[in-house]
Amino acid sequence: MGRVVHFEIHVSDMELAKKFYGEVFGWVFEDWSSYAGMPYFGAVTGDANEMGINGALMQRHGAAPEPGQAMNGFACTMGVADYDATEAKILNNGGKLALPKYALPGMAWQGYYMDPEGNLFGIHQPDKNAK
């Protein structure tokens, strides 16, 4: 079975992306550029003993996604403890709303956003009372 073990977010402005994901989700970055042969920053996304994976910010090799363009790839969804507080951080740090908060009844709150570079991602707050 092929399990997802790493993700990459393609970015044009590495410093802006590191600031956005660091401020919103608390990610910490390690410079792996010499290993990758290009601007490439490993993203530590949480405690190694918790569920989840780490990834990286990678220098974009083409044009950024156009607004309104259909999804072409994987959308990463981050688990959060407080949906509304996380949404505020996203919007205050240059992110934009893509699909508003909605209930996955009896399971969670879910929604989608675009980072300042136009990359789509989701946030997910478990809540058995969501309706």
DSSP file (Angstrom, degrees, kcal/mol; ACC not computed):
  #  RESIDUE AA STRUCTURE BP1 BP2  ACC     N-H-->O    O-->H-N    N-H-->O    O-->H-N    TCO  KAPPA ALPHA  PHI   PSI    X-CA   Y-CA   Z-CA
    1    1 A M              0   0    0      0, 0.0     2,-0.9     0, 0.0     0, 0.0   0.000 360.0 360.0 360.0 134.5    0.0    0.0    0.0
    2    2 A G        -     0   0    0      3,-0.0     2,-0.3     2,-0.0     3,-0.0  -0.774 360.0-168.7 -92.5 102.4    1.4    3.4   -0.9
    3    3 A R        -     0   0    0     -2,-0.9     2,-0.3     1,-0.1     0, 0.0  -0.711  29.0-109.7 -92.2 139.4    1.1    5.7    2.1
    4    4 A V        +     0   0    0     -2,-0.3     3,-0.1     1,-0.2    -1,-0.1  -0.520  44.2 165.0 -66.0 126.0    1.7    9.5    1.8
    5    5 A V        +     0   0    0      1,-0.3    49,-0.5    -2,-0.3     2,-0.3   0.470  58.9  16.4-122.4  -7.3    4.9   10.2    3.6
    6    6 A H        -     0   0    0     47,-0.1    -1,-0.3     2,-0.0     2,-0.3  -0.977  58.4-157.2-163.1 149.5    5.9   13.7    2.5
    7    7 A F  E     -a   55   0A   0     47,-0.7    49,-1.3    -2,-0.3     2,-0.4  -0.938   4.5-154.4-130.7 158.8    4.3   16.8    0.8
    8    8 A E  E     -a   56   0A   0     -2,-0.3     2,-0.6    47,-0.2    49,-0.2  -1.000   1.8-159.0-132.5 135.0    5.7   19.7   -1.2
    9    9 A I  E     -a   57   0A   0     47,-2.4    49,-2.6    -2,-0.4     2,-0.4  -0.967  19.6-138.9-111.3 120.0    4.2   23.1   -1.6
   10   10 A H  E     +a   58   0A   0     -2,-0.6     2,-0.3    47,-0.2    49,-0.2  -0.661  30.4 175.0 -83.2 128.4    5.5   25.0   -4.7
   11   11 A V  E     -a   59   0A   0     47,-2.8    49,-3.6    -2,-0.4     3,-0.2  -0.946  35.4-159.0-135.8 152.3    6.1   28.7   -4.0
   12   12 A S  S    S+     0   0    0     -2,-0.3     2,-0.8     1,-0.2    -1,-0.1   0.796  93.5  45.7 -93.9 -38.8    7.6   31.7   -5.8
   13   13 A D     >  -     0   0    0      1,-0.2     4,-2.4     2,-0.1    -1,-0.2  -0.847  68.0-175.2-110.9  94.7    8.4   33.8   -2.7
   14   14 A M  H  > S+     0   0    0     -2,-0.8     4,-2.7     1,-0.2     5,-0.2   0.884  82.0  49.7 -59.6 -44.0   10.1   31.4   -0.2
   15   15 A E  H  > S+     0   0    0      2,-0.2     4,-2.2     1,-0.2    -1,-0.2   0.900 111.3  49.2 -65.9 -40.5   10.3   34.0    2.6
   16   16 A L  H  > S+     0   0    0      2,-0.2     4,-2.6     1,-0.2    -1,-0.2   0.920 113.1  47.7 -62.3 -44.3    6.6   34.9    2.3
   17   17 A A  H  X S+     0   0    0     -4,-2.4     4,-2.5     2,-0.2     5,-0.3   0.908 111.1  50.0 -65.7 -42.8    5.6   31.2    2.3
   18   18 A K  H  X S+     0   0    0     -4,-2.7     4,-2.0     1,-0.2     5,-0.2   0.910 113.1  47.4 -62.2 -41.2    7.7   30.4    5.3
   19   19 A K  H  X S+     0   0    0     -4,-2.2     4,-2.9    -5,-0.2     5,-0.3   0.941 112.9  48.9 -64.5 -47.2    6.2   33.4    7.2
   20   20 A F  H  X S+     0   0    0     -4,-2.6     4,-2.7     1,-0.2     5,-0.3   0.961 117.3  38.3 -58.6 -56.3    2.6   32.4    6.3
   21   21 A Y  H  X S+     0   0    0     -4,-2.5     4,-1.7     1,-0.2     6,-1.4   0.818 117.7  51.4 -70.2 -29.8    2.9   28.7    7.2
   22   22 A G  H  X S+     0   0    0     -4,-2.0     4,-1.2    -5,-0.3    -1,-0.2   0.928 115.3  40.8 -68.9 -45.2    5.0   29.5   10.3
   23   23 A E  H  < S+     0   0    0     -4,-2.9    -2,-0.2    -5,-0.2    -3,-0.2   0.908 122.5  39.2 -69.2 -43.4    2.6   32.2   11.6
   24   24 A V  H  < S+     0   0    0     -4,-2.7    -3,-0.2    -5,-0.3    -2,-0.2   0.938 135.0  14.9 -76.1 -47.4   -0.7   30.3   10.8
   25   25 A F  H  < S-     0   0    0     -4,-1.7    -3,-0.2    -5,-0.3    -2,-0.2   0.474  96.0-117.6-111.7  -4.2    0.3   26.7   11.7
   26   26 A G     <  +     0   0    0     -4,-1.2    -4,-0.2    -5,-0.4    -3,-0.1   0.704  52.5 166.8  76.1  18.9    3.4   27.1   13.7
   27   27 A W        -     0   0    0     -6,-1.4     2,-0.4    -9,-0.1    -1,-0.2  -0.349  25.8-145.7 -67.6 149.6    5.6   25.1   11.3
   28   28 A V  E     -B   44   0A   0     16,-1.8    16,-3.2    18,-0.0     2,-0.4  -0.926  13.4-143.1-115.7 141.7    9.4   25.2   11.6
   29   29 A F  E     -B   43   0A   0     -2,-0.4     2,-0.4    14,-0.2    14,-0.2  -0.860  10.9-163.9-116.6 142.5   11.6   25.2    8.6
   30   30 A E  E     -B   42   0A   0     12,-2.3    12,-2.5    -2,-0.4     2,-0.8  -0.981  29.2-119.1-120.7 131.8   15.0   23.6    7.9
   31   31 A D  E     +B   41   0A   0     -2,-0.4    10,-0.2    10,-0.2     3,-0.2  -0.596  40.8 161.5 -76.5 109.2   17.1   24.6    4.9
   32   32 A W     >  +     0   0    0      8,-2.3     4,-2.3    -2,-0.8     3,-0.3   0.065  36.3 117.8-109.6  20.7   17.6   21.6    2.7
   33   33 A S  H  >>S+     0   0    0      7,-0.3     4,-2.4     1,-0.2     5,-1.0   0.875  71.9  52.1 -59.7 -41.8   18.6   23.6   -0.3
   34   34 A S  H  45S+     0   0    0      1,-0.2    -1,-0.2     2,-0.2    -2,-0.1   0.868 112.5  46.8 -65.8 -34.2   22.1   22.2   -0.7
   35   35 A Y  H  45S+     0   0    0     -3,-0.3    -2,-0.2     1,-0.2    -1,-0.2   0.908 119.2  39.3 -69.7 -42.7   20.7   18.7   -0.6
   36   36 A A  H  <5S-     0   0    0     -4,-2.3    -2,-0.2     2,-0.3    -1,-0.2   0.691 101.7-129.0 -83.9 -19.9   17.9   19.5   -3.2
   37   37 A G  T  <5S+     0   0    0     -4,-2.4    -3,-0.2     1,-0.2    -4,-0.1   0.699  83.5  56.9  77.4  19.1   20.1   21.7   -5.4
   38   38 A M  S   <S-     0   0    0     -5,-1.0     2,-0.4    -6,-0.2    -2,-0.3  -0.949 110.8 -58.0-163.1 168.1   17.5   24.5   -5.3
   39   39 A P  S    S+     0   0    0      0, 0.0    20,-2.0     0, 0.0     2,-0.3  -0.464  71.1 154.9 -59.3 117.8   15.7   26.6   -2.7
   40   40 A Y  E     - C   0  58A   0     -2,-0.4    -8,-2.3    18,-0.2     2,-0.5  -0.921  24.0-169.6-155.0 116.8   14.0   23.9   -0.6
   41   41 A F  E     -BC  31  57A   0     16,-2.5    16,-2.6    -2,-0.3   -10,-0.2  -0.945  20.3-134.1-119.7 115.9   12.9   24.2    3.0
   42   42 A G  E     -BC  30  56A   0    -12,-2.5   -12,-2.3    -2,-0.5     2,-0.6  -0.419  19.9-142.1 -63.2 137.1   11.8   21.1    5.0
   43   43 A A  E     -BC  29  55A   0     12,-3.4    12,-1.9   -14,-0.2     2,-0.8  -0.919   7.5-159.0-109.3 115.1    8.7   21.8    7.0
   44   44 A V  E     -B   28   0A   0    -16,-3.2   -16,-1.8    -2,-0.6    10,-0.1  -0.851  14.1-178.7 -89.8 114.2    8.4   20.3   10.5
   45   45 A T        -     0   0    0     -2,-0.8     2,-0.3   -18,-0.2    -1,-0.1   0.474  51.7 -36.9-100.1  -3.8    4.6   20.3   11.0
   46   46 A G  S    S-     0   0    0    -18,-0.1    -1,-0.2     6,-0.1     2,-0.1  -0.984  87.2 -30.7 170.0-175.0    4.3   18.8   14.5
   47   47 A D    >   -     0   0    0     -2,-0.3     3,-2.0     1,-0.1    -2,-0.0  -0.427  49.1-132.0 -65.9 133.2    5.5   16.4   17.1
   48   48 A A  T 3  S+     0   0    0      1,-0.3    -1,-0.1    -2,-0.1     4,-0.1   0.709 106.2  60.0 -61.1 -20.4    6.9   13.2   15.6
   49   49 A N  T 3  S+     0   0    0      2,-0.1    -1,-0.3     0, 0.0     2,-0.2   0.497  94.3  80.2 -87.3  -3.4    4.8   11.2   18.0
   50   50 A E  S <  S-     0   0    0     -3,-2.0     2,-0.1     1,-0.1    -4,-0.0  -0.680  94.7 -90.2-101.1 157.6    1.5   12.6   16.7
   51   51 A M  S    S+     0   0    0     -2,-0.2     2,-0.2     2,-0.0    -1,-0.1  -0.379  83.6  67.6 -62.3 139.7   -0.4   11.6   13.6
   52   52 A G        -     0   0    0     -4,-0.1     2,-0.3    -2,-0.1    -6,-0.1  -0.733  67.5-102.5 137.9 176.6    0.7   13.5   10.5
   53   53 A I        -     0   0    0     -2,-0.2     2,-0.2    -8,-0.1   -47,-0.1  -0.891  19.5-127.8-131.4 161.8    3.5   14.0    8.0
   54   54 A N        +     0   0    0    -49,-0.5   -47,-0.7    -2,-0.3     2,-0.2  -0.594  32.0 164.7 -99.7 169.0    6.2   16.6    7.4
   55   55 A G  E     -aC   7  43A   0    -12,-1.9   -12,-3.4   -49,-0.2     2,-0.3  -0.615  22.7-108.0-154.9-145.6    6.9   18.2    4.0
   56   56 A A  E     -aC   8  42A   0    -49,-1.3   -47,-2.4   -14,-0.3     2,-0.5  -0.993  14.2-120.5-160.3 158.4    8.7   21.1    2.4
   57   57 A L  E     -aC   9  41A   0    -16,-2.6   -16,-2.5    -2,-0.3     2,-0.4  -0.947  38.6-166.8-101.0 127.5    8.4   24.4    0.6
   58   58 A M  E     -aC  10  40A   0    -49,-2.6   -47,-2.8    -2,-0.5   -18,-0.2  -0.924  28.5-100.8-121.5 140.4    9.9   24.0   -2.9
   59   59 A Q  E     -a   11   0A   0    -20,-2.0   -47,-0.2    -2,-0.4     2,-0.1  -0.402  44.5-116.9 -60.2 126.2   10.9   26.7   -5.4
   60   60 A R        -     0   0    0    -49,-3.6    -1,-0.1    -2,-0.2     4,-0.1  -0.392  21.4-162.1 -66.1 140.5    8.2   26.9   -8.0
   61   61 A H        +     0   0    0      2,-0.1     2,-0.3    -2,-0.1    -1,-0.1   0.146  68.9  16.4-110.7  16.8    9.3   26.0  -11.6
   62   62 A G  S    S-     0   0    0      1,-0.0     2,-0.1     0, 0.0    -2,-0.0  -0.859 103.4 -37.6-162.0-165.0    6.5   27.6  -13.5
   63   63 A A        -     0   0    0     -2,-0.3    -2,-0.1     1,-0.1     3,-0.1  -0.370  61.2-108.8 -71.0 148.7    3.6   30.0  -13.3
   64   64 A A        -     0   0    0      1,-0.1    54,-0.1    -4,-0.1    -1,-0.1  -0.351  50.8 -79.7 -68.7 157.2    1.5   30.3  -10.1
   65   65 A P        -     0   0    0      0, 0.0    -1,-0.1     0, 0.0     3,-0.1  -0.321  48.5-119.1 -59.2 141.3   -2.0   28.9  -10.2
   66   66 A E    >   -     0   0    0      4,-0.1     3,-2.0     1,-0.1     2,-0.0  -0.583  34.9 -96.5 -78.8 143.0   -4.5   31.3  -11.8
   67   67 A P  T 3  S+     0   0    0      0, 0.0     3,-0.1     0, 0.0    -1,-0.1  -0.370 111.6  17.5 -58.0 136.5   -7.5   32.4   -9.7
   68   68 A G  T 3  S+     0   0    0      1,-0.3     2,-0.1    -3,-0.1     3,-0.1   0.397  91.2 143.3  81.7  -2.8  -10.5   30.3  -10.4
   69   69 A Q    <   -     0   0    0     -3,-2.0    -1,-0.3     1,-0.1     3,-0.1  -0.416  58.0-103.7 -69.1 143.6   -8.5   27.5  -12.0
   70   70 A A        -     0   0    0      1,-0.1    -1,-0.1    -3,-0.1    -4,-0.1  -0.327  47.8 -86.6 -64.4 150.8   -9.6   24.0  -11.3
   71   71 A M        -     0   0    0      1,-0.1     2,-0.2    -3,-0.1    -1,-0.1  -0.351  43.6-175.8 -59.7 133.5   -7.6   22.0   -8.7
   72   72 A N        +     0   0    0      2,-0.1     2,-0.3    -3,-0.1    -1,-0.1  -0.666  59.2   3.8-134.1  77.5   -4.6   20.3  -10.4
   73   73 A G  S    S-     0   0    0     -2,-0.2     2,-0.4     2,-0.0    -2,-0.0  -0.978 101.8 -33.3 146.5-158.3   -2.9   18.2   -7.7
   74   74 A F        -     0   0    0     -2,-0.3     2,-0.6    46,-0.0    -2,-0.1  -0.776  44.1-143.2 -98.9 142.0   -3.5   17.2   -4.1
   75   75 A A        -     0   0    0     -2,-0.4     2,-0.3    -4,-0.1    46,-0.2  -0.932  16.6-145.2-101.8 120.7   -5.0   19.5   -1.5
   76   76 A C  E     -d  121   0B   0     -2,-0.6    46,-2.8    44,-0.6     2,-0.5  -0.664  10.3-155.8 -82.1 139.1   -3.4   19.2    1.9
   77   77 A T  E     -d  122   0B   0     -2,-0.3     2,-0.4    44,-0.2    46,-0.2  -0.977   4.2-150.0-118.7 128.6   -5.7   19.5    4.9
   78   78 A M  E     -d  123   0B   0     44,-2.7    46,-2.1    -2,-0.5     2,-0.3  -0.822  14.1-129.2 -99.6 133.0   -4.3   20.6    8.3
   79   79 A G  E     -d  124   0B   0     -2,-0.4     2,-0.3    44,-0.2    46,-0.2  -0.632  32.6-174.8 -75.5 134.4   -5.9   19.5   11.5
   80   80 A V        -     0   0    0     44,-2.4     3,-0.2    -2,-0.3   -55,-0.0  -0.932  31.7-143.6-132.1 155.0   -6.6   22.4   13.9
   81   81 A A  S    S+     0   0    0     -2,-0.3     2,-0.4     1,-0.3    -1,-0.1   0.784  96.5  30.9 -85.2 -30.1   -7.9   22.8   17.4
   82   82 A D     >  -     0   0    0      1,-0.2     4,-2.2     2,-0.0    -1,-0.3  -0.884  64.5-169.6-136.6 100.6   -9.8   26.0   16.8
   83   83 A Y  H  > S+     0   0    0     -2,-0.4     4,-2.8    -3,-0.2     5,-0.2   0.933  87.3  46.7 -55.2 -53.4  -11.3   26.5   13.3
   84   84 A D  H  > S+     0   0    0      1,-0.2     4,-2.0     2,-0.2    -1,-0.2   0.876 112.8  48.6 -64.0 -39.7  -12.3   30.1   13.7
   85   85 A A  H  > S+     0   0    0      2,-0.2     4,-1.9     1,-0.2    -1,-0.2   0.891 113.0  48.8 -66.5 -38.6   -9.0   31.2   15.3
   86   86 A T  H  X S+     0   0    0     -4,-2.2     4,-2.6     2,-0.2    -2,-0.2   0.911 108.7  52.8 -67.6 -41.7   -7.1   29.5   12.5
   87   87 A E  H  X S+     0   0    0     -4,-2.8     4,-2.6     1,-0.2     5,-0.2   0.915 107.8  52.0 -59.1 -42.0   -9.2   31.1    9.8
   88   88 A A  H  X S+     0   0    0     -4,-2.0     4,-2.6     1,-0.2    -1,-0.2   0.912 109.9  48.7 -60.8 -42.8   -8.5   34.5   11.4
   89   89 A K  H  X S+     0   0    0     -4,-1.9     4,-1.1     2,-0.2     6,-0.2   0.914 110.7  51.5 -62.6 -42.7   -4.7   33.8   11.3
   90   90 A I  H ><>S+     0   0    0     -4,-2.6     5,-2.8     1,-0.2     3,-0.6   0.956 114.8  41.2 -58.0 -52.0   -5.0   32.7    7.6
   91   91 A L  H ><5S+     0   0    0     -4,-2.6     3,-1.1     1,-0.2    -1,-0.2   0.857 113.4  53.2 -67.8 -36.5   -6.8   35.8    6.6
   92   92 A N  H 3<5S+     0   0    0     -4,-2.6    -1,-0.2     1,-0.2    -2,-0.2   0.660 108.6  51.9 -72.6 -15.9   -4.6   38.1    8.7
   93   93 A N  T <<5S-     0   0    0     -4,-1.1    -1,-0.2    -3,-0.6    -2,-0.2   0.129 130.2 -86.3-109.0  19.6   -1.5   36.7    7.1
   94   94 A G  T < 5S+     0   0    0     -3,-1.1    -3,-0.2     1,-0.3    -2,-0.1   0.466  83.3 134.1  96.8   1.9   -2.6   37.2    3.5
   95   95 A G      < -     0   0    0     -5,-2.8     2,-0.3    -6,-0.2    -1,-0.3  -0.366  41.5-142.8 -78.7 165.8   -4.6   34.0    2.8
   96   96 A K  E     -E  114   0B   0     18,-2.5    18,-2.8    -2,-0.1     2,-0.3  -0.953  18.2-105.7-131.6 149.9   -7.9   34.0    1.1
   97   97 A L  E     +E  113   0B   0     -2,-0.3    16,-0.3    16,-0.2   -10,-0.0  -0.548  36.1 167.6 -71.9 132.3  -11.2   32.1    1.5
   98   98 A A  E    S+     0   0B   0     14,-2.5    15,-0.2     1,-0.3    -1,-0.2   0.725  75.2   6.1-111.0 -44.1  -11.8   29.4   -1.2
   99   99 A L  E    S-E  112   0B   0     13,-2.2    13,-2.5     3,-0.0    -1,-0.3  -0.935  86.3-121.1-143.6 116.7  -14.7   27.4    0.3
  100  100 A P  E     -     0   0B   0      0, 0.0    10,-0.1     0, 0.0    13,-0.0  -0.016  42.4 -73.6 -61.2 161.1  -16.3   28.5    3.5
  101  101 A K  E     +     0   0B   0     10,-0.1     2,-0.3     8,-0.1    10,-0.2  -0.218  58.7 173.8 -50.5 133.2  -16.5   26.5    6.7
  102  102 A Y  E     -E  110   0B   0      8,-2.7     8,-2.6    -3,-0.1     2,-0.3  -0.972  29.7-105.7-143.8 158.3  -19.0   23.7    6.5
  103  103 A A  E     -E  109   0B   0     -2,-0.3     6,-0.2     6,-0.2     8,-0.0  -0.656   7.3-157.7 -88.0 136.9  -20.0   20.8    8.8
  104  104 A L  E >>  -E  108   0B   0      4,-3.3     3,-2.6    -2,-0.3     4,-1.9  -0.910  49.8-115.4-100.4  94.3  -19.2   17.2    8.2
  105  105 A P  T 34 S-     0   0    0      0, 0.0    26,-0.2     0, 0.0    24,-0.1   0.037  87.1  -2.3 -48.3 127.4  -22.1   16.2   10.4
  106  106 A G  T 34 S+     0   0    0     24,-2.7    25,-0.1    21,-0.2    23,-0.1   0.523 133.4  59.0  73.9   6.8  -21.1   14.4   13.6
  107  107 A M  T <4 S-     0   0    0     -3,-2.6    20,-2.7     1,-0.3     2,-0.3   0.685 101.0 -44.6-128.8 -55.6  -17.4   14.5   12.6
  108  108 A A  E  <  -EF 104 126B   0     -4,-1.9    -4,-3.3    18,-0.3     2,-0.4  -0.976  43.1 -94.1-170.4 172.0  -15.8   17.9   12.0
  109  109 A W  E     -EF 103 125B   0     16,-2.4    16,-2.4    -2,-0.3     2,-0.3  -0.925  43.3-176.7-105.5 138.1  -15.7   21.4   10.6
  110  110 A Q  E     +EF 102 124B   0     -8,-2.6    -8,-2.7    -2,-0.4     2,-0.3  -0.954  11.6 153.7-136.1 151.1  -14.0   21.8    7.2
  111  111 A G  E     - F   0 123B   0     12,-1.4    12,-2.2    -2,-0.3     2,-0.3  -0.964  28.4-126.6-168.0 167.1  -13.1   24.6    4.8
  112  112 A Y  E     +EF  99 122B   0    -13,-2.5   -14,-2.5    -2,-0.3   -13,-2.2  -0.939  22.6 175.6-129.8 148.3  -10.6   25.6    2.1
  113  113 A Y  E     -EF  97 121B   0      8,-3.0     8,-2.5    -2,-0.3     2,-0.4  -0.880  25.7-124.2-141.0 166.2   -8.3   28.5    1.6
  114  114 A M  E     -EF  96 120B   0    -18,-2.8   -18,-2.5    -2,-0.3     6,-0.2  -0.972  24.0-134.0-116.1 135.2   -5.6   29.8   -0.7
  115  115 A D    >   -     0   0    0      4,-2.5     3,-2.3    -2,-0.4   -21,-0.1  -0.247  43.0 -87.4 -74.2 174.5   -2.2   30.8    0.6
  116  116 A P  T 3  S+     0   0    0      0, 0.0    -1,-0.1     0, 0.0   -21,-0.1   0.680 130.7  55.1 -60.3 -15.3   -0.6   34.1   -0.6
  117  117 A E  T 3  S-     0   0    0      2,-0.1   -22,-0.1  -101,-0.0  -100,-0.0   0.443 122.0-103.9 -95.2  -2.0    0.8   32.2   -3.6
  118  118 A G  S <  S+     0   0    0     -3,-2.3     2,-0.3     1,-0.3  -107,-0.0   0.534  71.2 145.6  92.0   7.3   -2.6   30.8   -4.7
  119  119 A N        -     0   0    0   -109,-0.1    -4,-2.5     1,-0.0    -1,-0.3  -0.643  45.2-129.9 -80.2 134.2   -2.0   27.3   -3.4
  120  120 A L  E     + F   0 114B   0     -2,-0.3   -44,-0.6    -6,-0.2     2,-0.3  -0.632  35.7 159.8 -85.2 138.3   -5.2   25.6   -2.1
  121  121 A F  E     -dF  76 113B   0     -8,-2.5    -8,-3.0    -2,-0.3     2,-0.3  -0.976  24.9-135.5-150.7 161.4   -5.3   23.9    1.3
  122  122 A G  E     -dF  77 112B   0    -46,-2.8   -44,-2.7    -2,-0.3     2,-0.3  -0.775   3.4-149.3-115.4 161.3   -7.9   22.8    3.8
  123  123 A I  E     -dF  78 111B   0    -12,-2.2   -12,-1.4    -2,-0.3     2,-0.4  -0.967  13.0-167.4-126.5 151.1   -8.4   23.1    7.6
  124  124 A H  E     -dF  79 110B   0    -46,-2.1   -44,-2.4    -2,-0.3   -14,-0.2  -0.972   8.4-171.5-144.9 117.4  -10.2   20.5    9.7
  125  125 A Q  E     - F   0 109B   0    -16,-2.4   -16,-2.4    -2,-0.4   -44,-0.1  -0.944  26.6-130.5-112.1 112.5  -11.4   20.8   13.3
  126  126 A P  E     + F   0 108B   0      0, 0.0   -18,-0.3     0, 0.0     2,-0.2  -0.370  39.6 158.0 -58.7 135.6  -12.8   17.5   14.8
  127  127 A D    >   -     0   0    0    -20,-2.7     3,-1.8   -23,-0.2   -21,-0.2  -0.724  32.8-160.8-163.5 107.4  -16.2   18.1   16.4
  128  128 A K  T 3  S+     0   0    0      1,-0.3   -20,-0.1    -2,-0.2    -1,-0.0   0.688  95.7  57.6 -64.0 -17.7  -18.7   15.4   17.1
  129  129 A N  T 3  S+     0   0    0    -22,-0.1    -1,-0.3   -23,-0.1     2,-0.1   0.380  75.3 128.0 -93.8   3.2  -21.4   18.1   17.4
  130  130 A A    <         0   0    0     -3,-1.8   -24,-2.7   -26,-0.2   -23,-0.2  -0.397 360.0 360.0 -63.4 131.3  -20.8   19.6   14.0
  131  131 A K              0   0    0    -26,-0.2    -1,-0.2    -2,-0.1   -28,-0.1   0.275 360.0 360.0-149.1 360.0  -24.1   20.0   12.0
